[in-house]
Each structure stands twice: as structure tokens, then as C-alpha cells.
Amino acid sequence: MHNFDITIENLTKMEGHADLEVKVREGVVEGVKFAITENQRFYEQAVRGQPLTSAPQLMSRICGTCSIAHLLCCIEALEKATGIQPTPQALLLKKLTMYGLMIRDHALHLYFFALPDLVGKDSILDFREDDPQEHKLLHDSFDLKRAGNLLSTLVAGKAVHAPYPTVGGFLRVPDPAGIAKVVAELKRVRPLALDLIQVFQKWDARFARDTEYVALSTQDFSFLDGDVMTSKGVCIPEEAYLDHLINVAIPYSQAAGFEFEGEEFVVGALARLNLNREHLHPQTRKDAAAALRAFPSQNIFHNNLAQAIEVLHSIDHAVELLETTSFTPEPVQKPVLTKEGTGVGVIEAPRGTLYYRLTVGRNGIVKKANIVVPTAQNQISIEKDIALLVQNSLEKLDKPAIEREIEKLIRAYDPCMSCASHFLKVKWVKGSPLGA
């Protein structure tokens, strides 16, 4: 265990593949290469030349599960580029759209990919129907995910590639009958969200590394507006976020990494809870008070607990908004194109801060695009965490156990590649080309 290499090839992931190599010499981790090997997809180039009216739907195709996050972030950037100020109702509908996404996406990750790690199973499909606890967790997973789908469909038209949100507003508003049905379903599954929090609150995964956390600070934890905040107390306007990011070329990876003012950092649910927990819905803060005592945290495994708390918050705020708002049809605002304009959109996607910067010409055609996704921002931190995890495990665990712990850590970040519930196939070999 003092001299070996870990080689992981063709990790299954949500949008492609990734490889990992770890080099240990004389009991010291000398190098970690976390390589995202998905083919480059050139969306920043593909959106150039597209009309601003069709650009959001194009960009939503970047990701299936997070299509709504890309859709809304693109819309925000284009609205700012063309001088559109969303109406109060449009803002509420955007918040509800994000809540549907968070419930569905977090439920997918927590139940299907993280929960098997917690209970020592390869897959949620291995849960036994004749075991009362496993039966409940299995059925809770579908119920909670379905509730998120229903909310997204009510407000945005679909749970994936939603058709209603557009530049300048929403093409439709929720009907009262649909609202009553969704509110009833959200209230029904709320206890399941509380149970989910308790499940991950009991996960005693001890790990900590000092790093910086970055997230959008929103006054109602809506994932949409506010300034970018850091755990060091820095406050940055959305439009200036990219000025603080340093693009790091990673020669062995198809995805560039990012540093925040020269240091690695973490985005995602853990960062949001570390920085914004006081802005959670009051009922969420009350009922999840015991779990919230874990934050602020430097343990990336608490990202799972943070996501579970965000599910409860999304339910609570969505119910409040749906019960207290009367939605009426309103015309979609038309962009005023008197000159070339540039707009920045920043939202909190399920996996962290998502950044769009789009330039639109007078003819309404997108001329330039710059997109920074959460996983790219976390890539360097993932490498640092893997190195520390392996180093701390050398005298305690055998090779198969270390493999399993690496899997759990990567999945805790909920990056794109965490979609596969058992995706790591590790080959322990000598003479790895790592560092050659």
C-alpha cells in the first residue's frame, strides 16, 4: 500500500466519460489526474448565429436533467442584453420552475446514486420489497421525484426542455385546477423530504478539507437572483463573477478547470447552505433545525445532506407561492434592439453556480457566448479531495475499500458523471503512465 497506482478508465457519467489516475509513492499521494474525457460539444460556438428567441431552447439541450437551469440562465442573460426587466409574476414563475427542478434533480441524485452508497448496496434496484425500510425508501424515491415533475410541468410545461419559459416572460400561466392538484401533492410528499433529511443526517462520513465556498446569495433562497458570495466574505455582482475566475488549462482533460482568485473552490448545495442557510424558508429552518446544525461544514459528504434540505425548502416555498398568488395571463415582453448588447445570467443550478455571458447584435442574433458550468468549477477541488481521501486511507483501508470511498466522494459532488449509480471500475496496476 506504499507504492501503487490507481487507474480508472471510462467512468460512466451523465454526459459522457471520465478517467482517474492516482500515483502513490513511499506512502505519499504524489499526483491525481481527474480527466473529463467527454468529447468537446462546442455549444458556445453552436449558439452563435442563432436568433435570441431560439437560443434558450438550444442551450437547454446541453443537459437533460438540468435543462431547466440552462434554459433560465440563458433567458436571464438575453433579457439583460436586450433591456427586458421581468415582471413580478414572471420572476415568481421562474422561482417555481427552479423549485420543480431542484426537487426532481436532487431526488434523482440522493435516492438513486447516493443512497446505495449509504446503505452498502450497489443499486437502488437491490432494495428489497420485503424489507419495510428499503420498501419505503424505494417508493419514496418515485413519489418525491414525481412531485418535482408535476410542479415543473404545471409551471413550465415539461420537466425536461420546458416550453413555457421564454425571453420576456412565460407563454402560459398555471391554471387553478392544476395548482390545487400540485399543492396537494407537495404537501403529501413533504414528510418524505423530512425522512430523507434524517437518512442523510445519520451518514457518518468523516472528511474535511479547508477550501473556499462560492454561491449566489438570494434573500429567499430562490436560486435565481442576488450577488455572488464567498466564505471569505467577498461580495461580487453577477456581471463581475467571471473577472474573479481563472481558467485553468488541464492538459489531460477535455474540460477546463477554474480557480477563484487563484485558489480552488467549491460550488453546489454545500456552498449554498454554508453561505445562505439563514435565508431558507422559515418552516424549513424550523423542521430541519437539527440537520442545519451541521453547517457551515467543510465535509463534501454534507453536500448530500444540503441537497435534502434544499428539497424541503423547495417544497415549502413552492406551496407558499402557489397558495398566495393569483396568476393571470400577461403578454411576453419584446426585446428592444437599438444596439448591440451583452448580458450576464447567473443562477444556482442543482450542482452549483451556472454562468452565462451572451452578446446579441442589433439584428437579434447571438454573436458571442461564454458559459461556465458547475462541474468545471469543482474539478480542481475534486482532485484535491481525492488526494486527501486516499492519503488518509492508506493505513486504514485495503484497495477495494479505497475504491469504494473514491466512488462515494465523487458522487457526493453530484457532478455530471455521478448519474451512473455504480460507475467506477478501478484497475490497480504498477507502472501507470501517470506523471510520465
N, C-alpha and C positions, 0 to 999 in steps of 0.2 A: 504493500500500500504506500510505499515511499517513492516509487518510480513507476509511473504508468501514464497512459494516455486514455482519455475518453473520446471516442469518435461516434457522433450521432449523424446519420445521413438520412436525408429525405424525410424530415419531420412532416407529418400531415398537418395542415393548417387550414384555416377558413378560406384563405385566398391563394394558397399555394404551398410552398415548402420552405423549410429552414434546416440548417445544419449546425452542429455544435462540436467544437473540439476543446478539450481541456488538457493541459500539459502539467503534470506533477513531477517534480524532481527533488530528491532528497527531502521529501515530506513537505514541500512548498509548492503551492499553485503558481506556476510561472507564467501561464498565459491562458486566456479564454477567448475563443472566437465564436461569437453567436452570429451566424451568417443567414440573412434572409435571402433565399435563393429563388424566390418567385420572379418570373420574367418581368422586366420593366413594362409598364402598361401605358405610359405616355398620355395620361388623362389631361395633364396641364397643356400638352400640345393639341390634344383632340378637341378641347373646348374652344380653342382659338378659331375664329371664323364662324362661330355659332351665334345665332340670334339670342339675345338675353332672355327671351321668353322660353326658349327650349333648353337653355344651358342647365337649369336646376335639375330637370328630369334626366339629362345626360349624366350629370355628376352623381346623381343618386345611384347610378349603376356601378360606382366604384366598389360598393359593398352591399351585399344583400341584407344582412342583419342590421346594419347601421345605415341603411339607405336614407332613412328619415333625417339622420343627423347631417349627412352631406347635403341633402335637399334643403334643409332650413338654413344651414350655414352659407350655402351658395346664394340662396334668396336674400339673406341679410346683406351679404357683400354687394349684390346687384342693386338692392334698394338704396344702400348708402351711395353707390356710384352714380345713381340716377336721381338722387334727391327725394326719394319717397320716404315719408315718415309713416310707419304702420299705425293704423287706428288702434285704440284701446282694445276693441274686440278682436282684431287680428292678432294682437300680442297675446291675449288670453288663449286664443285658439292654438297659437304656436306653443304655448306652455303646455296645454293639454296634449298636443301632439307629441311633445318630448316626454311627457309622463307615460303615455302609452308605450313609447319606445323603451323607456327605462324599465318598466315592469316586465315587458316581454323579453328584452335582451338580457337583463340581469337574471331573470328566472331561468333562461336557457343556460347561461354560464353556471349559475350556482347549483342547480339541480343536476344537470346532465354532465357537467365537466368537473366541477369542484367537489360536489358531494361524494361521488365514488372514492375520491382520494381520502376524504374524511373518515369514511366507514370501512375502508380497506377492501373495496371491490373494484374490479376493472371497469364496470359499466353500470349505469342505472338499470340496464336491462337484466342485470344479475340480481336485482332486488326481488325478494320472494313475496308473492301474493299471500302466502300463508303466515307470514310474519307481520303482526299488526303494525309495528313501527315502519317497516320497509314498505308495506302496502300503503300506509298513509303518505309517506314521502313521495312515492311514485305517483299517486293520484293528485297530491298537492301540486306537483310539478306541472301537470297538464292544466289544472284549474287556474293556477296563478298566471301561467303563460297565456292561457285563453283570455283571461280578463284584460291583459295588456293588449292583445289583438283586438278585442271588442272596442276598447277605448280608442285605439288608433283608427279603426275602421269608421267609428262614429264621427270622429273629428276630421280625419284626413283622407278618408275614402278607402284606404287599404293599410294593412300593417307593414307592407313592403312596397317601395316605389309608390308612395301615396300620391294620388292625382289632384287632391283639392288645394293644397298649399301652392301658391304661385307668387311671382313678383307683383307686389301691390295688394296682396290680401289672400282671401280664400274663395274658391269658386262656389262652395256651398257652406251652409252652417248646419249644425246638428239639429235634428228635429226633436220636439219634446218627447215623443214616444220612445225614441232611441235613447235619449238622455236618461229617462226613468229606468230603462232596462239596464243600462251600463252602470248607473249609480247603485242599483240593487246588487249587481254582480260584484262591483268593487267592495261593497260593504260585506258581502258574503265571504269573499276571499281575504279580507283584512286579517282575520285571526290566523290564516295560513302564513301571512307575511310575518306576523309576530312569532309563530313557531319557527320559521326559517331563521329569524334573528337568533333565537335561542340555540338552534342547532349549531350555527357558526360561532356563537359566543362561547360554546364549550370546546371548540377546537384549540387544543393546547399546542400550537405550532410556534415554538420559541425561536425567534430570529429577529435580529435588529441590526440595522446599519444606518449610520448618520448620513443623511442626504437632504437636499432641498426639495420642497414640495411646491408645486405651482398649480393654480386653479383659478377659474373665473369666480369672482366673489359676487354673488347675487343676493339681494336683500330678502328674497323669498325662496331661495334655493331652487330656482326655476330652470337652471342650466343654460339660460339664454343671455342675460344682459349683465352689465356691471363692468368692473375693472379687473385686470389680471393681478392676483395677489400671490406673494411668495411667503414661505415660512420664515424668511428673514425680515419680513415687514416691508418689502418693496411693493409699491402700487403702480401699475402700468396701465395706461389707457389701451383699449383694444387695438387701436391703429398703430401703436408703438411696440406691440409684442414682438414682432419679427426683428426689431432693432436689437433686442436683447438675446436673440438666439444665434448661436454659432453653428453653421452647417459643418458637420464633421464627415469627411470622406472616409468610408470604411471599405478598403480595397477588396475584402473578401465577401462583401455583402452587396446585394442589389439595392438595398435601401440605405440612404444616408442617415447618419445619426445626428443628434443635436445636443448641444450644451447650452445651459443658461448662464450667460456671462462667464463662460469658461469652465463651468462645473456641471457634472451630471446632475440630473434632477428627475423627479417622478411626477407624472400626471395621472389622473384617474380618480376613482371613488375614494381611495385612501387620502389623496391630497385634498379632495373636496371636504371630507369630514374633518381633517386636521385643521382646515382654514375656515370652514363655514358652518360648523355644526350648530352654532347658536341661531342660524337662520332657518333651520328645519321647521317644519310645521309644528305648532305648539303641541298638538296631540301626539305627534311622533316623538317629540322630546320627552313627553310625559311617559308614554308607554315603553319607550326604548331607553329609558334613563340608565338602567344598569349596563346595557351594552355600550352606551355612549361614554361611559367612564374609561373605556379603553383608548379614547382619543384625547389628545394627539398621540399618534403612535409612529414608531419607526420600523414596524414589523410589516413587511409586504403581505404576509398572510392575512392581515387585518383588512386588506382590500376586499376580501370576500365578505367579511362582516359589514364593511362600509356599504357594499352593494346591497346587502339585505336590508340595511336601514334605509337606503335610498328607495327601495321598493315600497316600504311602508310610507315614507314621505310622499312619494308619487301618488299613492292611493289616497292619502289623506287630503292633499291639496287638490287633486282632481275632483274628489267628491265635493269639497267646499266650492270650487269654481262652478261645477255643473249645477249645484243646488242653489246658488245665489246669483246666477247670471241668466238673463233672458237674451238669447241670440236672435238677431234679426238680419235678414239679407242686406248686404251693402255692396256697392259697386267696387270692382277691383280698380285700384289707382293705376293710372297710366304713367309711365316714366316720361319725364321731360328731358329731351336730348338736345340741348343747345350747344354742348361742348363735350369733349372727351372727359370722362370721369373715372375715378378709381375709388373703390370701396373695400373695406375690410369687414369680414364676418368672423366672429369668434364665438363658439358655443362649447358647452361641455357635452361631448359625445359620451356614450357609456364607458369607453375606455380612456377618456381624458380630453384634454383641450384640443379642439379642432380649429384650424386657422385657414381662412380663405382670403386671398387678395386678388381682386379682379379689376381689370381696366376695360371700359366699354367706350367705343367710339361714338361719334355723333350719329352714325347710322344704326346704332343699336346692336352692333356686332362686338363680341368679346375679342379684345386684342391681346391681352396678356393674362396669365393666371399663375398664381403661386399658392400651393396647398401644402400644409404641414399637418400630418396625421399623428394621432397619439402614440401609436406603436413606435414610430420613428423617434419620437422624443424620449421614449422609455428604453430604447435599445441599448444604450451605453450603460444605463443603470441595471438592466437585466444581466449584462456581463459582469458587472461589479458584484451583484448579489450572488451569482453562480459561483464566482471565485471564492467569496467568503463562506458560502454554504459548504462547498467542497473542502475548503481548508479546515473548517470547524468539524467536519465529519470524518476526517482521515483516521483518527484514533478511536472512533466510536462505532462506525458502521462498516459493513462489508460492501463490496461493489454493487450487488443488486439493490441494497438499501439506499446507497448513494444515488443510484439511477432513479429510484422512486422519489427521493427527495428533490432531485433536479426537476422531475416532471411536475411535482406539486408546486414548486416555486415559480416555474414559468407559467403554469396555469393560473397562479394567484394574480399575476398581472392582467389576466384576461386579454392577452394580445390576439391578433388575428389568428395565429396558429393554434390557439387554445380550443378551437372549435372541435377538434377530434378529442374524444374523451380518454383515449389511451394511445397517444401518438408517438411516444419516444421508443425507438429501438436502438439500444446502445451497444456498441461493439468496443470492448476493452482490448486494445492492441498495443503492442510495442512498436516503436519506430514510426509513430504518426508523423506526417509531414508538418504538423503544427510548428510554427516558428522557423520552418526551413527557408 
